[in-house]
């Protein structure tokens, strides 16, 4: 038996439902509940899938950043900024704030990109299988906001989203080839992650025809993967969160308060961290 997980960052349940994408829906599908997470941010949620628990130390890194200068989107923390940060955020130029944040507050994406790799505090799903493959997952060997991505994201926010779109699509094509190759090999657990959809949706959320084409491509990808699997193999599809309309002038989409999950077996989970439970159960009791 082979288990394949397709981790698609920001796959939105409502769009899969609206466009009736049957391959993505599989045998059973659902919205996942993110109410356990005060901060809806990528590495925290993927890390919870890999370990089965909230990573409080990681969450605190985002809390600290929240309390400094910037009122970050996608954050639901009900705590006040430091008093000096609140004053500074009102009077300092944006470039000065960015400089001070960079100098005094560690980049949470960089700090946590390898948080679970060789960390003795946590066992991940990969520890329960002999043969595993992954292409880098946030908190487990993947930085989704490195300097190159930040630069082209800033260009997108300034009104030129094409470099970000091209980067995201090229990345998807490259990693799709890696996935299809991995599925053909003799691994027990394959966990494929792609951030490309999240990058595009932030700036193309209102361009529904473009998004439809992308979702149709993902629907076709699932069909390709299934043709390479045996009947006894298992396919899970999961996202950390979805996307919704943003009131911001610089982006058109922001993280929603739910994720997506589907299975080829009919199993369902209510929360993203429960992915760990059903996968580990398969390792302990293979059919």
C-alpha positions in Angstrom: 0.0 0.0 0.0 1.2 3.5 -0.9 -0.1 6.7 0.6 0.1 9.9 -1.5 -0.7 13.3 0.0 -1.2 16.2 -2.3 -0.6 19.3 -0.2 -2.0 22.3 -2.2 -1.5 25.6 -0.4 -4.7 27.7 -0.4 -6.9 25.3 -2.3 -10.3 26.8 -1.7 -13.2 24.5 -0.8 -15.9 26.9 -2.1 -14.3 27.0 -5.6 -13.9 23.2 -5.8 -17.6 23.0 -4.9 -18.7 25.8 -7.2 -16.9 24.2 -10.2 -17.7 20.6 -9.2 -14.2 19.4 -9.6 -14.8 15.7 -9.1 -11.2 14.5 -9.1 -10.3 17.0 -6.4 -13.4 15.9 -4.4 -12.6 12.2 -4.7 -14.8 9.8 -2.7 -15.4 12.2 0.2 -14.4 15.9 0.8 -14.9 18.5 3.5 -13.9 21.9 4.9 -11.4 21.7 7.6 -11.8 23.8 10.8 -9.0 26.2 11.6 -10.5 27.6 14.8 -7.6 26.1 16.9 -5.3 28.5 15.2 -5.1 32.1 16.4 -2.8 32.8 13.5 -3.7 31.5 10.1 -0.2 31.2 8.5 1.2 28.5 6.3 4.1 27.0 8.3 2.0 26.6 11.5 -0.7 24.7 9.8 1.5 22.4 7.7 3.6 21.7 10.8 0.5 20.6 12.6 -0.3 18.1 9.8 3.1 16.6 10.1 3.1 16.3 13.9 -0.6 16.1 14.9 -0.4 19.1 17.2 -0.2 22.9 17.4 3.4 24.1 17.5 3.2 26.8 20.2 6.8 27.8 20.0 6.4 28.5 16.3 3.2 30.4 16.9 5.0 32.6 19.4 7.4 33.8 16.7 4.4 35.2 14.8 2.9 36.7 17.9 6.1 38.6 18.6 6.1 40.0 15.0 2.4 40.9 15.4 3.2 42.9 18.6 6.0 44.8 16.9 5.3 47.3 14.0 3.0 45.8 11.4 -0.6 44.9 11.7 -0.3 41.8 9.6 -3.2 40.3 7.6 -4.2 36.7 8.3 -3.7 37.2 12.0 -6.5 36.9 14.6 -4.4 37.5 17.7 -6.4 39.6 20.2 -3.3 41.2 21.8 -2.1 44.8 21.6 1.0 45.9 20.0 3.9 47.0 22.2 3.1 50.7 23.1 6.3 51.9 21.4 5.5 49.9 18.3 2.0 51.3 18.1 3.3 54.8 18.1 6.1 54.1 15.7 3.7 52.4 13.3 1.8 55.6 13.0 4.7 58.1 12.6 7.5 56.2 10.9 7.8 55.9 7.1 7.1 52.4 5.7 10.7 51.9 4.6 12.0 52.7 8.2 9.5 50.3 9.7 10.6 47.6 7.4 14.2 48.2 8.3 13.5 48.1 12.0 11.4 44.9 11.7 14.1 43.2 9.7 16.8 44.3 12.3 15.0 43.5 15.5 12.4 40.8 14.6 13.5 37.6 13.0 11.8 36.6 9.7 9.3 34.0 10.9 9.3 32.2 7.6 13.1 31.8 7.5 13.3 30.9 11.2 10.7 28.1 10.9 11.4 26.8 7.4 13.4 23.8 8.9 11.8 23.8 12.3 10.8 20.1 12.3 13.9 18.7 10.5 15.9 16.7 13.1 14.0 18.3 16.0 14.0 15.8 18.8 10.9 17.4 20.4 8.6 16.2 17.6 7.9 13.0 15.7 6.6 13.6 12.2 4.6 11.3 9.9 7.8 10.5 8.1 9.2 8.8 11.2 6.6 6.0 10.9 7.5 4.8 7.4 10.6 3.2 6.0 10.4 4.7 2.5 9.2 8.3 2.2 9.5 11.2 -0.2 8.7 14.9 0.0 9.7 17.9 -1.9 9.9 20.3 1.0 7.0 21.3 3.2 6.7 24.6 5.3 8.4 23.9 8.6 10.1 20.8 7.0 12.6 22.1 4.5 10.6 24.8 2.7 10.7 28.6 2.9 7.7 30.0 1.1 8.8 33.6 1.6 12.5 33.7 0.7 14.1 36.9 -0.7 13.3 36.1 -4.3 9.6 35.5 -3.5 9.4 38.6 -1.4 10.9 40.7 -4.1 8.4 39.6 -6.8 5.6 39.7 -4.3 6.4 43.4 -3.7 6.4 44.0 -7.4 2.9 42.4 -7.5 1.7 44.6 -4.7 2.9 47.6 -6.6 0.8 46.6 -9.6 3.0 44.2 -11.6 1.9 40.6 -10.7 3.2 38.9 -13.9 6.7 38.0 -12.6 5.1 36.4 -9.6 2.5 34.5 -11.8 5.3 33.3 -14.1 7.4 32.2 -11.2 4.5 30.3 -9.6 3.5 28.5 -12.8 7.1 27.5 -13.6 7.5 26.2 -10.1 4.3 24.2 -10.4 5.4 22.6 -13.7 8.8 21.7 -12.2 7.3 20.2 -9.1 4.5 18.4 -10.9 7.2 16.5 -12.8 8.9 15.6 -9.6 5.6 14.3 -8.1 4.8 12.1 -11.1 8.3 10.6 -11.0 8.0 10.0 -7.2 4.6 8.2 -7.6 6.2 5.8 -10.0 8.8 4.8 -7.5 8.7 2.4 -4.5 7.8 4.8 -1.6 5.4 4.0 1.2 4.6 7.7 1.9 4.7 10.5 -0.6 4.0 14.1 0.6 3.9 16.6 -2.3 3.5 20.2 -1.4 3.0 23.2 -3.8 2.7 26.9 -2.8 2.0 28.1 -6.3 -1.8 28.5 -6.0 -1.5 30.7 -2.9 1.0 33.0 -4.6 -1.3 33.5 -7.6 -4.6 33.8 -5.6 -3.4 36.7 -3.5 -3.2 38.8 -6.6 -5.6 37.2 -9.0 -8.5 36.3 -6.8 -10.9 38.6 -8.7 -9.8 37.0 -12.0 -12.1 34.0 -11.8 -11.6 32.7 -15.4 -7.8 32.5 -14.8 -8.4 30.8 -11.5 -10.8 28.3 -13.1 -8.2 27.3 -15.6 -5.7 26.7 -12.8 -8.2 24.7 -10.7 -9.0 22.6 -13.8 -5.3 21.9 -14.2 -5.1 20.7 -10.6 -8.2 18.6 -11.2 -6.4 17.0 -14.2 -3.2 16.5 -12.1 -5.2 14.4 -9.6 -6.4 12.2 -12.5 -2.8 11.7 -13.7 -1.7 10.7 -10.3 -4.6 8.2 -9.9 -3.6 6.5 -13.1 -0.3 5.7 -11.5 -1.7 4.3 -8.3 -2.9 0.7 -7.6 -6.4 0.1 -6.3 -5.1 -0.5 -2.8 -3.2 2.8 -2.7 -4.5 5.9 -0.8 -4.7 9.5 -2.0 -5.3 12.4 0.3 -5.7 16.0 -0.9 -5.3 18.8 1.7 -4.8 22.5 2.0 -3.8 24.6 4.9 -6.4 27.3 4.3 -8.4 28.7 1.5 -8.8 32.2 0.0 -11.4 34.9 0.2 -11.9 38.4 -1.0 -9.6 41.0 0.5 -10.4 44.6 1.3 -6.8 45.5 0.7 -5.8 47.7 -2.2 -2.5 45.8 -2.7 -3.9 42.2 -2.9 -7.3 40.8 -4.0 -7.3 37.6 -1.9 -6.5 36.8 1.7 -6.5 33.6 3.7 -9.9 32.2 4.7 -10.7 30.5 8.0 -11.0 27.0 6.6 -9.1 24.5 4.6 -9.9 21.6 2.2 -9.6 17.9 2.6 -10.6 14.9 0.4 -9.8 11.2 0.4 -9.9 8.3 -2.0 -11.0 6.1 0.9 -14.0 8.0 2.2 -12.3 9.1 5.4 -12.7 12.6 6.6 -11.0 14.8 9.1 -12.3 17.9 10.9 -9.0 19.7 11.6 -5.7 19.7 9.6 -3.7 18.3 12.5 -5.8 15.1 12.3 -4.1 14.2 9.0 -1.2 13.0 11.2 -3.6 10.6 13.0 -5.1 8.9 10.0 -1.7 8.5 8.3 0.1 7.1 11.4 -2.8 4.7 11.9 -2.2 3.3 8.4 1.5 2.9 9.2 0.6 0.9 12.4 -2.2 -1.1 10.9 -1.6 -1.5 7.1 -4.3 -3.3 5.4 
